[in-house]
Amino acid sequence: MKKVLVGIIFLLSVSFTTPIWATEFYIVRDLTTQKCTVSDKRPITDIKTITVATDTIYKSREDAESAMKTIKVCSAQK
């Protein structure tokens, strides 16, 4: 009985956690400063001054930075 309970707890804990090695990068735009940045945290979209510049999730910071140059609202920033 204890083995079954431990097994269930283990499976639940593994299924509800994000793997450490699964790093995600996002391109976000601050509407106040009109600047785009790369973030390694999932953007909070309920903040009125922050918006997601693209819906794409990037696997590396380099990919996100190079993609940021191709996004119209980000490439137009000064």
Summary of the structure (lengths in Angstrom):
residues: 78
radius of gyration: 18.1
end to end distance: 63.7
largest distance: 63.7
contacts: 169
relative contact order: 0.19
helix: 33%
strand: 19%
